[in-house]
């Protein structure tokens, strides 16, 4: 997991991949299993493209 954001008691995990093709992310899977974040964002690697993520308002990160 590259970044973890805690806001108002909620946890957001952000994983960033430098390539566009989807690959396994065992670190992300282990983090989710251990800490059960409220939301996980995958940037690149088959998730959100970087441009979309950077254009988002941070309020959109956590529902």
mmCIF file as Biopython writes it, N, C-alpha, C and O atoms, coordinates in Angstrom:
data_model
#
loop_
_atom_site.group_PDB
_atom_site.id
_atom_site.type_symbol
_atom_site.label_atom_id
_atom_site.label_alt_id
_atom_site.label_comp_id
_atom_site.label_asym_id
_atom_site.label_entity_id
_atom_site.label_seq_id
_atom_site.pdbx_PDB_ins_code
_atom_site.Cartn_x
_atom_site.Cartn_y
_atom_site.Cartn_z
_atom_site.occupancy
_atom_site.B_iso_or_equiv
_atom_site.auth_seq_id
_atom_site.auth_asym_id
_atom_site.pdbx_PDB_model_num
ATOM 1   N N  . UNK A ? 1  ? 0.846   -1.152 0.000   1.0 0.0 1  A 1 
ATOM 2   C CA . UNK A ? 1  ? 0.000   0.000  0.000   1.0 0.0 1  A 1 
ATOM 3   C C  . UNK A ? 1  ? 0.902   1.228  0.000   1.0 0.0 1  A 1 
ATOM 4   O O  . UNK A ? 1  ? 1.831   1.332  0.800   1.0 0.0 1  A 1 
ATOM 5   N N  . UNK A ? 2  ? 0.614   2.151  -0.907  1.0 0.0 2  A 1 
ATOM 6   C CA . UNK A ? 2  ? 1.479   3.320  -1.031  1.0 0.0 2  A 1 
ATOM 7   C C  . UNK A ? 2  ? 1.078   4.459  -0.105  1.0 0.0 2  A 1 
ATOM 8   O O  . UNK A ? 2  ? 1.938   5.149  0.444   1.0 0.0 2  A 1 
ATOM 9   N N  . UNK A ? 3  ? -0.227  4.659  0.070   1.0 0.0 3  A 1 
ATOM 10  C CA . UNK A ? 3  ? -0.699  5.734  0.935   1.0 0.0 3  A 1 
ATOM 11  C C  . UNK A ? 3  ? -1.902  5.243  1.736   1.0 0.0 3  A 1 
ATOM 12  O O  . UNK A ? 3  ? -2.714  4.456  1.249   1.0 0.0 3  A 1 
ATOM 13  N N  . UNK A ? 4  ? -1.997  5.720  2.963   1.0 0.0 4  A 1 
ATOM 14  C CA . UNK A ? 4  ? -3.160  5.441  3.804   1.0 0.0 4  A 1 
ATOM 15  C C  . UNK A ? 4  ? -3.652  6.780  4.334   1.0 0.0 4  A 1 
ATOM 16  O O  . UNK A ? 4  ? -2.884  7.555  4.905   1.0 0.0 4  A 1 
ATOM 17  N N  . UNK A ? 5  ? -4.944  7.043  4.138   1.0 0.0 5  A 1 
ATOM 18  C CA . UNK A ? 5  ? -5.554  8.290  4.585   1.0 0.0 5  A 1 
ATOM 19  C C  . UNK A ? 5  ? -6.610  7.958  5.624   1.0 0.0 5  A 1 
ATOM 20  O O  . UNK A ? 5  ? -7.491  7.132  5.389   1.0 0.0 5  A 1 
ATOM 21  N N  . UNK A ? 6  ? -6.512  8.607  6.767   1.0 0.0 6  A 1 
ATOM 22  C CA . UNK A ? 6  ? -7.539  8.455  7.795   1.0 0.0 6  A 1 
ATOM 23  C C  . UNK A ? 6  ? -8.253  9.795  7.916   1.0 0.0 6  A 1 
ATOM 24  O O  . UNK A ? 6  ? -7.627  10.835 8.116   1.0 0.0 6  A 1 
ATOM 25  N N  . UNK A ? 7  ? -9.581  9.747  7.790   1.0 0.0 7  A 1 
ATOM 26  C CA . UNK A ? 7  ? -10.371 10.973 7.850   1.0 0.0 7  A 1 
ATOM 27  C C  . UNK A ? 7  ? -11.684 10.659 8.545   1.0 0.0 7  A 1 
ATOM 28  O O  . UNK A ? 7  ? -12.435 9.786  8.111   1.0 0.0 7  A 1 
ATOM 29  N N  . UNK A ? 8  ? -11.951 11.367 9.611   1.0 0.0 8  A 1 
ATOM 30  C CA . UNK A ? 8  ? -13.174 11.212 10.394  1.0 0.0 8  A 1 
ATOM 31  C C  . UNK A ? 8  ? -13.439 9.746  10.750  1.0 0.0 8  A 1 
ATOM 32  O O  . UNK A ? 8  ? -14.564 9.258  10.637  1.0 0.0 8  A 1 
ATOM 33  N N  . UNK A ? 9  ? -12.382 9.059  11.182  1.0 0.0 9  A 1 
ATOM 34  C CA . UNK A ? 9  ? -12.509 7.674  11.628  1.0 0.0 9  A 1 
ATOM 35  C C  . UNK A ? 9  ? -12.604 6.648  10.513  1.0 0.0 9  A 1 
ATOM 36  O O  . UNK A ? 9  ? -12.788 5.462  10.784  1.0 0.0 9  A 1 
ATOM 37  N N  . UNK A ? 10 ? -12.482 7.075  9.285   1.0 0.0 10 A 1 
ATOM 38  C CA . UNK A ? 10 ? -12.553 6.160  8.142   1.0 0.0 10 A 1 
ATOM 39  C C  . UNK A ? 10 ? -11.168 6.038  7.521   1.0 0.0 10 A 1 
ATOM 40  O O  . UNK A ? 10 ? -10.344 6.947  7.627   1.0 0.0 10 A 1 
ATOM 41  N N  . UNK A ? 11 ? -10.925 4.908  6.875   1.0 0.0 11 A 1 
ATOM 42  C CA . UNK A ? 11 ? -9.601  4.643  6.313   1.0 0.0 11 A 1 
ATOM 43  C C  . UNK A ? 11 ? -9.701  4.396  4.809   1.0 0.0 11 A 1 
ATOM 44  O O  . UNK A ? 11 ? -10.516 3.600  4.343   1.0 0.0 11 A 1 
ATOM 45  N N  . UNK A ? 12 ? -8.850  5.099  4.069   1.0 0.0 12 A 1 
ATOM 46  C CA . UNK A ? 12 ? -8.733  4.939  2.626   1.0 0.0 12 A 1 
ATOM 47  C C  . UNK A ? 12 ? -7.325  4.455  2.323   1.0 0.0 12 A 1 
ATOM 48  O O  . UNK A ? 12 ? -6.351  5.044  2.792   1.0 0.0 12 A 1 
ATOM 49  N N  . UNK A ? 13 ? -7.210  3.392  1.546   1.0 0.0 13 A 1 
ATOM 50  C CA . UNK A ? 13 ? -5.908  2.876  1.121   1.0 0.0 13 A 1 
ATOM 51  C C  . UNK A ? 13 ? -5.728  3.183  -0.360  1.0 0.0 13 A 1 
ATOM 52  O O  . UNK A ? 13 ? -6.643  2.981  -1.158  1.0 0.0 13 A 1 
ATOM 53  N N  . UNK A ? 14 ? -4.546  3.672  -0.726  1.0 0.0 14 A 1 
ATOM 54  C CA . UNK A ? 14 ? -4.263  4.022  -2.120  1.0 0.0 14 A 1 
ATOM 55  C C  . UNK A ? 14 ? -3.030  3.255  -2.577  1.0 0.0 14 A 1 
ATOM 56  O O  . UNK A ? 14 ? -1.964  3.347  -1.967  1.0 0.0 14 A 1 
ATOM 57  N N  . UNK A ? 15 ? -3.190  2.498  -3.659  1.0 0.0 15 A 1 
ATOM 58  C CA . UNK A ? 15 ? -2.085  1.758  -4.285  1.0 0.0 15 A 1 
ATOM 59  C C  . UNK A ? 15 ? -1.855  2.381  -5.655  1.0 0.0 15 A 1 
ATOM 60  O O  . UNK A ? 15 ? -2.801  2.578  -6.417  1.0 0.0 15 A 1 
ATOM 61  N N  . UNK A ? 16 ? -0.600  2.691  -5.971  1.0 0.0 16 A 1 
ATOM 62  C CA . UNK A ? 16 ? -0.258  3.314  -7.242  1.0 0.0 16 A 1 
ATOM 63  C C  . UNK A ? 16 ? 0.647   2.374  -8.029  1.0 0.0 16 A 1 
ATOM 64  O O  . UNK A ? 16 ? 1.668   1.904  -7.527  1.0 0.0 16 A 1 
ATOM 65  N N  . UNK A ? 17 ? 0.252   2.110  -9.276  1.0 0.0 17 A 1 
ATOM 66  C CA . UNK A ? 17 ? 1.055   1.284  -10.177 1.0 0.0 17 A 1 
ATOM 67  C C  . UNK A ? 17 ? 1.514   2.154  -11.337 1.0 0.0 17 A 1 
ATOM 68  O O  . UNK A ? 17 ? 0.757   2.995  -11.820 1.0 0.0 17 A 1 
ATOM 69  N N  . UNK A ? 18 ? 2.747   1.957  -11.786 1.0 0.0 18 A 1 
ATOM 70  C CA . UNK A ? 18 ? 3.312   2.813  -12.831 1.0 0.0 18 A 1 
ATOM 71  C C  . UNK A ? 18 ? 2.999   2.320  -14.241 1.0 0.0 18 A 1 
ATOM 72  O O  . UNK A ? 18 ? 3.400   2.955  -15.217 1.0 0.0 18 A 1 
ATOM 73  N N  . UNK A ? 19 ? 2.306   1.223  -14.360 1.0 0.0 19 A 1 
ATOM 74  C CA . UNK A ? 19 ? 1.966   0.707  -15.681 1.0 0.0 19 A 1 
ATOM 75  C C  . UNK A ? 19 ? 0.457   0.613  -15.816 1.0 0.0 19 A 1 
ATOM 76  O O  . UNK A ? 19 ? -0.270  0.685  -14.825 1.0 0.0 19 A 1 
ATOM 77  N N  . UNK A ? 20 ? -0.008  0.453  -17.041 1.0 0.0 20 A 1 
ATOM 78  C CA . UNK A ? 20 ? -1.454  0.453  -17.280 1.0 0.0 20 A 1 
ATOM 79  C C  . UNK A ? 20 ? -2.069  -0.935 -17.228 1.0 0.0 20 A 1 
ATOM 80  O O  . UNK A ? 20 ? -3.271  -1.063 -16.993 1.0 0.0 20 A 1 
ATOM 81  N N  . UNK A ? 21 ? -1.278  -1.974 -17.442 1.0 0.0 21 A 1 
ATOM 82  C CA . UNK A ? 21 ? -1.882  -3.303 -17.454 1.0 0.0 21 A 1 
ATOM 83  C C  . UNK A ? 21 ? -2.118  -3.797 -16.035 1.0 0.0 21 A 1 
ATOM 84  O O  . UNK A ? 21 ? -1.374  -3.477 -15.107 1.0 0.0 21 A 1 
ATOM 85  N N  . UNK A ? 22 ? -3.170  -4.580 -15.898 1.0 0.0 22 A 1 
ATOM 86  C CA . UNK A ? 22 ? -3.539  -5.073 -14.579 1.0 0.0 22 A 1 
ATOM 87  C C  . UNK A ? 22 ? -2.602  -6.205 -14.174 1.0 0.0 22 A 1 
ATOM 88  O O  . UNK A ? 22 ? -2.339  -7.119 -14.955 1.0 0.0 22 A 1 
ATOM 89  N N  . UNK A ? 23 ? -2.109  -6.132 -12.956 1.0 0.0 23 A 1 
ATOM 90  C CA . UNK A ? 23 ? -1.255  -7.176 -12.417 1.0 0.0 23 A 1 
ATOM 91  C C  . UNK A ? 23 ? -1.719  -7.499 -11.006 1.0 0.0 23 A 1 
ATOM 92  O O  . UNK A ? 23 ? -2.517  -6.768 -10.419 1.0 0.0 23 A 1 
ATOM 93  N N  . UNK A ? 24 ? -1.217  -8.589 -10.475 1.0 0.0 24 A 1 
ATOM 94  C CA . UNK A ? 24 ? -1.543  -8.957 -9.097  1.0 0.0 24 A 1 
ATOM 95  C C  . UNK A ? 24 ? -0.957  -7.925 -8.145  1.0 0.0 24 A 1 
ATOM 96  O O  . UNK A ? 24 ? 0.122   -7.383 -8.387  1.0 0.0 24 A 1 
ATOM 97  N N  . UNK A ? 25 ? -1.662  -7.664 -7.082  1.0 0.0 25 A 1 
ATOM 98  C CA . UNK A ? 25 ? -1.192  -6.716 -6.073  1.0 0.0 25 A 1 
ATOM 99  C C  . UNK A ? 25 ? -1.273  -7.384 -4.701  1.0 0.0 25 A 1 
ATOM 100 O O  . UNK A ? 25 ? -2.151  -7.064 -3.899  1.0 0.0 25 A 1 
ATOM 101 N N  . UNK A ? 26 ? -0.349  -8.315 -4.435  1.0 0.0 26 A 1 
ATOM 102 C CA . UNK A ? 26 ? -0.415  -9.063 -3.173  1.0 0.0 26 A 1 
ATOM 103 C C  . UNK A ? 26 ? -0.272  -8.189 -1.937  1.0 0.0 26 A 1 
ATOM 104 O O  . UNK A ? 26 ? -0.856  -8.496 -0.898  1.0 0.0 26 A 1 
ATOM 105 N N  . UNK A ? 27 ? 0.493   -7.108 -2.027  1.0 0.0 27 A 1 
ATOM 106 C CA . UNK A ? 27 ? 0.629   -6.198 -0.887  1.0 0.0 27 A 1 
ATOM 107 C C  . UNK A ? 27 ? -0.692  -5.542 -0.540  1.0 0.0 27 A 1 
ATOM 108 O O  . UNK A ? 27 ? -1.032  -5.391 0.633   1.0 0.0 27 A 1 
ATOM 109 N N  . UNK A ? 28 ? -1.436  -5.153 -1.568  1.0 0.0 28 A 1 
ATOM 110 C CA . UNK A ? 28 ? -2.735  -4.535 -1.351  1.0 0.0 28 A 1 
ATOM 111 C C  . UNK A ? 28 ? -3.698  -5.549 -0.743  1.0 0.0 28 A 1 
ATOM 112 O O  . UNK A ? 28 ? -4.437  -5.228 0.188   1.0 0.0 28 A 1 
ATOM 113 N N  . UNK A ? 29 ? -3.689  -6.761 -1.262  1.0 0.0 29 A 1 
ATOM 114 C CA . UNK A ? 29 ? -4.566  -7.803 -0.726  1.0 0.0 29 A 1 
ATOM 115 C C  . UNK A ? 29 ? -4.270  -8.075 0.749   1.0 0.0 29 A 1 
ATOM 116 O O  . UNK A ? 29 ? -5.192  -8.229 1.550   1.0 0.0 29 A 1 
ATOM 117 N N  . UNK A ? 30 ? -2.990  -8.134 1.108   1.0 0.0 30 A 1 
ATOM 118 C CA . UNK A ? 30 ? -2.603  -8.380 2.502   1.0 0.0 30 A 1 
ATOM 119 C C  . UNK A ? 30 ? -3.032  -7.223 3.401   1.0 0.0 30 A 1 
ATOM 120 O O  . UNK A ? 30 ? -3.499  -7.447 4.517   1.0 0.0 30 A 1 
ATOM 121 N N  . UNK A ? 31 ? -2.875  -5.982 2.918   1.0 0.0 31 A 1 
ATOM 122 C CA . UNK A ? 31 ? -3.274  -4.816 3.703   1.0 0.0 31 A 1 
ATOM 123 C C  . UNK A ? 31 ? -4.775  -4.834 3.951   1.0 0.0 31 A 1 
ATOM 124 O O  . UNK A ? 31 ? -5.224  -4.606 5.075   1.0 0.0 31 A 1 
ATOM 125 N N  . UNK A ? 32 ? -5.550  -5.105 2.910   1.0 0.0 32 A 1 
ATOM 126 C CA . UNK A ? 32 ? -7.011  -5.139 3.037   1.0 0.0 32 A 1 
ATOM 127 C C  . UNK A ? 32 ? -7.435  -6.210 4.039   1.0 0.0 32 A 1 
ATOM 128 O O  . UNK A ? 32 ? -8.311  -5.977 4.871   1.0 0.0 32 A 1 
ATOM 129 N N  . UNK A ? 33 ? -6.818  -7.366 3.957   1.0 0.0 33 A 1 
ATOM 130 C CA . UNK A ? 33 ? -7.152  -8.459 4.880   1.0 0.0 33 A 1 
ATOM 131 C C  . UNK A ? 33 ? -6.819  -8.087 6.325   1.0 0.0 33 A 1 
ATOM 132 O O  . UNK A ? 33 ? -7.588  -8.387 7.239   1.0 0.0 33 A 1 
ATOM 133 N N  . UNK A ? 34 ? -5.686  -7.441 6.528   1.0 0.0 34 A 1 
ATOM 134 C CA . UNK A ? 34 ? -5.235  -7.113 7.886   1.0 0.0 34 A 1 
ATOM 135 C C  . UNK A ? 34 ? -5.966  -5.915 8.492   1.0 0.0 34 A 1 
ATOM 136 O O  . UNK A ? 34 ? -6.280  -5.928 9.682   1.0 0.0 34 A 1 
ATOM 137 N N  . UNK A ? 35 ? -6.245  -4.876 7.692   1.0 0.0 35 A 1 
ATOM 138 C CA . UNK A ? 35 ? -6.747  -3.623 8.253   1.0 0.0 35 A 1 
ATOM 139 C C  . UNK A ? 35 ? -8.169  -3.251 7.854   1.0 0.0 35 A 1 
ATOM 140 O O  . UNK A ? 35 ? -8.759  -2.349 8.448   1.0 0.0 35 A 1 
ATOM 141 N N  . UNK A ? 36 ? -8.730  -3.935 6.852   1.0 0.0 36 A 1 
ATOM 142 C CA . UNK A ? 36 ? -10.115 -3.714 6.424   1.0 0.0 36 A 1 
ATOM 143 C C  . UNK A ? 36 ? -10.450 -2.229 6.231   1.0 0.0 36 A 1 
ATOM 144 O O  . UNK A ? 36 ? -11.324 -1.695 6.914   1.0 0.0 36 A 1 
ATOM 145 N N  . UNK A ? 37 ? -9.751  -1.563 5.296   1.0 0.0 37 A 1 
ATOM 146 C CA . UNK A ? 37 ? -10.054 -0.148 5.054   1.0 0.0 37 A 1 
ATOM 147 C C  . UNK A ? 37 ? -11.465 0.023  4.504   1.0 0.0 37 A 1 
ATOM 148 O O  . UNK A ? 37 ? -12.037 -0.910 3.939   1.0 0.0 37 A 1 
ATOM 149 N N  . UNK A ? 38 ? -12.017 1.209  4.671   1.0 0.0 38 A 1 
ATOM 150 C CA . UNK A ? 38 ? -13.359 1.499  4.162   1.0 0.0 38 A 1 
ATOM 151 C C  . UNK A ? 38 ? -13.395 1.530  2.637   1.0 0.0 38 A 1 
ATOM 152 O O  . UNK A ? 38 ? -14.413 1.208  2.025   1.0 0.0 38 A 1 
ATOM 153 N N  . UNK A ? 39 ? -12.272 1.923  2.028   1.0 0.0 39 A 1 
ATOM 154 C CA . UNK A ? 39 ? -12.207 1.989  0.576   1.0 0.0 39 A 1 
ATOM 155 C C  . UNK A ? 39 ? -10.760 1.816  0.131   1.0 0.0 39 A 1 
ATOM 156 O O  . UNK A ? 39 ? -9.829  2.210  0.832   1.0 0.0 39 A 1 
ATOM 157 N N  . UNK A ? 40 ? -10.588 1.222  -1.043  1.0 0.0 40 A 1 
ATOM 158 C CA . UNK A ? 40 ? -9.266  1.069  -1.648  1.0 0.0 40 A 1 
ATOM 159 C C  . UNK A ? 40 ? -9.320  1.670  -3.041  1.0 0.0 40 A 1 
ATOM 160 O O  . UNK A ? 40 ? -10.230 1.373  -3.815  1.0 0.0 40 A 1 
ATOM 161 N N  . UNK A ? 41 ? -8.349  2.513  -3.360  1.0 0.0 41 A 1 
ATOM 162 C CA . UNK A ? 41 ? -8.237  3.062  -4.708  1.0 0.0 41 A 1 
ATOM 163 C C  . UNK A ? 41 ? -6.973  2.503  -5.350  1.0 0.0 41 A 1 
ATOM 164 O O  . UNK A ? 41 ? -5.885  2.591  -4.782  1.0 0.0 41 A 1 
ATOM 165 N N  . UNK A ? 42 ? -7.128  1.930  -6.537  1.0 0.0 42 A 1 
ATOM 166 C CA . UNK A ? 42 ? -5.992  1.478  -7.324  1.0 0.0 42 A 1 
ATOM 167 C C  . UNK A ? 42 ? -5.805  2.497  -8.443  1.0 0.0 42 A 1 
ATOM 168 O O  . UNK A ? 42 ? -6.705  2.714  -9.254  1.0 0.0 42 A 1 
ATOM 169 N N  . UNK A ? 43 ? -4.636  3.114  -8.478  1.0 0.0 43 A 1 
ATOM 170 C CA . UNK A ? 43 ? -4.320  4.119  -9.486  1.0 0.0 43 A 1 
ATOM 171 C C  . UNK A ? 43 ? -3.351  3.473  -10.469 1.0 0.0 43 A 1 
ATOM 172 O O  . UNK A ? 43 ? -2.282  3.014  -10.067 1.0 0.0 43 A 1 
ATOM 173 N N  . UNK A ? 44 ? -3.711  3.429  -11.760 1.0 0.0 44 A 1 
ATOM 174 C CA . UNK A ? 44 ? -2.917  2.707  -12.752 1.0 0.0 44 A 1 
ATOM 175 C C  . UNK A ? 44 ? -3.156  1.215  -12.603 1.0 0.0 44 A 1 
ATOM 176 O O  . UNK A ? 44 ? -3.980  0.803  -11.786 1.0 0.0 44 A 1 
ATOM 177 N N  . UNK A ? 45 ? -2.455  0.401  -13.372 1.0 0.0 45 A 1 
ATOM 178 C CA . UNK A ? 45 ? -2.555  -1.051 -13.232 1.0 0.0 45 A 1 
ATOM 179 C C  . UNK A ? 45 ? -3.959  -1.601 -13.415 1.0 0.0 45 A 1 
ATOM 180 O O  . UNK A ? 45 ? -4.300  -2.620 -12.815 1.0 0.0 45 A 1 
ATOM 181 N N  . UNK A ? 46 ? -4.773  -0.955 -14.223 1.0 0.0 46 A 1 
ATOM 182 C CA . UNK A ? 46 ? -6.133  -1.424 -14.448 1.0 0.0 46 A 1 
ATOM 183 C C  . UNK A ? 46 ? -7.173  -0.725 -13.592 1.0 0.0 46 A 1 
ATOM 184 O O  . UNK A ? 46 ? -8.371  -0.954 -13.760 1.0 0.0 46 A 1 
ATOM 185 N N  . UNK A ? 47 ? -6.727  0.127  -12.674 1.0 0.0 47 A 1 
ATOM 186 C CA . UNK A ? 47 ? -7.661  0.902  -11.853 1.0 0.0 47 A 1 
ATOM 187 C C  . UNK A ? 47 ? -7.900  2.263  -12.487 1.0 0.0 47 A 1 
ATOM 188 O O  . UNK A ? 47 ? -7.909  2.390  -13.712 1.0 0.0 47 A 1 
ATOM 189 N N  . UNK A ? 48 ? -8.091  3.267  -11.665 1.0 0.0 48 A 1 
ATOM 190 C CA . UNK A ? 48 ? -8.275  4.634  -12.172 1.0 0.0 48 A 1 
ATOM 191 C C  . UNK A ? 48 ? -7.016  5.105  -12.885 1.0 0.0 48 A 1 
ATOM 192 O O  . UNK A ? 48 ? -5.903  4.824  -12.439 1.0 0.0 48 A 1 
ATOM 193 N N  . UNK A ? 49 ? -7.188  5.819  -13.989 1.0 0.0 49 A 1 
ATOM 194 C CA . UNK A ? 49 ? -5.994  6.396  -14.594 1.0 0.0 49 A 1 
ATOM 195 C C  . UNK A ? 49 ? -5.586  7.623  -13.775 1.0 0.0 49 A 1 
ATOM 196 O O  . UNK A ? 49 ? -6.405  8.232  -13.088 1.0 0.0 49 A 1 
ATOM 197 N N  . UNK A ? 50 ? -4.325  7.961  -13.865 1.0 0.0 50 A 1 
ATOM 198 C CA . UNK A ? 50 ? -3.762  9.032  -13.040 1.0 0.0 50 A 1 
ATOM 199 C C  . UNK A ? 50 ? -4.493  10.348 -13.250 1.0 0.0 50 A 1 
ATOM 200 O O  . UNK A ? 50 ? -4.753  11.073 -12.290 1.0 0.0 50 A 1 
ATOM 201 N N  . UNK A ? 51 ? -4.823  10.661 -14.487 1.0 0.0 51 A 1 
ATOM 202 C CA . UNK A ? 51 ? -5.490  11.924 -14.783 1.0 0.0 51 A 1 
ATOM 203 C C  . UNK A ? 51 ? -6.843  12.018 -14.082 1.0 0.0 51 A 1 
ATOM 204 O O  . UNK A ? 51 ? -7.200  13.069 -13.550 1.0 0.0 51 A 1 
ATOM 205 N N  . UNK A ? 52 ? -7.593  10.915 -14.085 1.0 0.0 52 A 1 
ATOM 206 C CA . UNK A ? 52 ? -8.895  10.894 -13.421 1.0 0.0 52 A 1 
ATOM 207 C C  . UNK A ? 52 ? -8.731  11.092 -11.924 1.0 0.0 52 A 1 
ATOM 208 O O  . UNK A ? 52 ? -9.463  11.870 -11.312 1.0 0.0 52 A 1 
ATOM 209 N N  . UNK A ? 53 ? -7.770  10.390 -11.335 1.0 0.0 53 A 1 
ATOM 210 C CA . UNK A ? 53 ? -7.534  10.509 -9.897  1.0 0.0 53 A 1 
ATOM 211 C C  . UNK A ? 53 ? -7.158  11.941 -9.515  1.0 0.0 53 A 1 
ATOM 212 O O  . UNK A ? 53 ? -7.679  12.480 -8.539  1.0 0.0 53 A 1 
ATOM 213 N N  . UNK A ? 54 ? -6.265  12.551 -10.273 1.0 0.0 54 A 1 
ATOM 214 C CA . UNK A ? 54 ? -5.818  13.901 -9.946  1.0 0.0 54 A 1 
ATOM 215 C C  . UNK A ? 54 ? -6.911  14.939 -10.151 1.0 0.0 54 A 1 
ATOM 216 O O  . UNK A ? 54 ? -6.875  16.002 -9.531  1.0 0.0 54 A 1 
ATOM 217 N N  . UNK A ? 55 ? -7.879  14.649 -11.008 1.0 0.0 55 A 1 
ATOM 218 C CA . UNK A ? 55 ? -8.976  15.579 -11.246 1.0 0.0 55 A 1 
ATOM 219 C C  . UNK A ? 55 ? -10.083 15.456 -10.177 1.0 0.0 55 A 1 
ATOM 220 O O  . UNK A ? 55 ? -10.953 16.321 -10.079 1.0 0.0 55 A 1 
ATOM 221 N N  . UNK A ? 56 ? -10.043 14.392 -9.392  1.0 0.0 56 A 1 
ATOM 222 C CA . UNK A ? 56 ? -11.068 14.172 -8.372  1.0 0.0 56 A 1 
ATOM 223 C C  . UNK A ? 56 ? -10.907 15.125 -7.203  1.0 0.0 56 A 1 
ATOM 224 O O  . UNK A ? 56 ? -9.790  15.481 -6.827  1.0 0.0 56 A 1 
ATOM 225 N N  . UNK A ? 57 ? -12.013 15.529 -6.639  1.0 0.0 57 A 1 
ATOM 226 C CA . UNK A ? 57 ? -12.002 16.260 -5.387  1.0 0.0 57 A 1 
ATOM 227 C C  . UNK A ? 57 ? -11.746 15.222 -4.282  1.0 0.0 57 A 1 
ATOM 228 O O  . UNK A ? 57 ? -12.311 14.129 -4.317  1.0 0.0 57 A 1 
ATOM 229 N N  . UNK A ? 58 ? -10.925 15.551 -3.338  1.0 0.0 58 A 1 
ATOM 230 C CA . UNK A ? 58 ? -10.584 14.600 -2.265  1.0 0.0 58 A 1 
ATOM 231 C C  . UNK A ? 58 ? -11.825 14.104 -1.525  1.0 0.0 58 A 1 
ATOM 232 O O  . UNK A ? 58 ? -11.795 13.015 -0.952  1.0 0.0 58 A 1 
ATOM 233 N N  . UNK A ? 59 ? -12.898 14.862 -1.523  1.0 0.0 59 A 1 
ATOM 234 C CA . UNK A ? 59 ? -14.133 14.429 -0.882  1.0 0.0 59 A 1 
ATOM 235 C C  . UNK A ? 59 ? -14.738 13.207 -1.564  1.0 0.0 59 A 1 
ATOM 236 O O  . UNK A ? 59 ? -15.531 12.487 -0.958  1.0 0.0 59 A 1 
ATOM 237 N N  . UNK A ? 60 ? -14.368 12.971 -2.819  1.0 0.0 60 A 1 
ATOM 238 C CA . UNK A ? 60 ? -14.861 11.812 -3.555  1.0 0.0 60 A 1 
ATOM 239 C C  . UNK A ? 60 ? -14.115 10.525 -3.172  1.0 0.0 60 A 1 
ATOM 240 O O  . UNK A ? 60 ? -14.594 9.427  -3.458  1.0 0.0 60 A 1 
ATOM 241 N N  . UNK A ? 61 ? -12.986 10.648 -2.552  1.0 0.0 61 A 1 
ATOM 242 C CA . UNK A ? 61 ? -12.191 9.468  -2.233  1.0 0.0 61 A 1 
ATOM 243 C C  . UNK A ? 61 ? -12.907 8.535  -1.268  1.0 0.0 61 A 1 
ATOM 244 O O  . UNK A ? 61 ? -12.883 7.316  -1.439  1.0 0.0 61 A 1 
ATOM 245 N N  . UNK A ? 62 ? -13.544 9.110  -0.254  1.0 0.0 62 A 1 
ATOM 246 C CA . UNK A ? 62 ? -14.297 8.305  0.722   1.0 0.0 62 A 1 
ATOM 247 C C  . UNK A ? 62 ? -15.772 8.610  0.571   1.0 0.0 62 A 1 
ATOM 248 O O  . UNK A ? 62 ? -16.175 9.772  0.621   1.0 0.0 62 A 1 
ATOM 249 N N  . UNK A ? 63 ? -16.578 7.583  0.387   1.0 0.0 63 A 1 
ATOM 250 C CA . UNK A ? 63 ? -18.022 7.830  0.236   1.0 0.0 63 A 1 
ATOM 251 C C  . UNK A ? 63 ? -18.665 8.309  1.515   1.0 0.0 63 A 1 
ATOM 252 O O  . UNK A ? 63 ? -19.870 8.558  1.546   1.0 0.0 63 A 1 
#
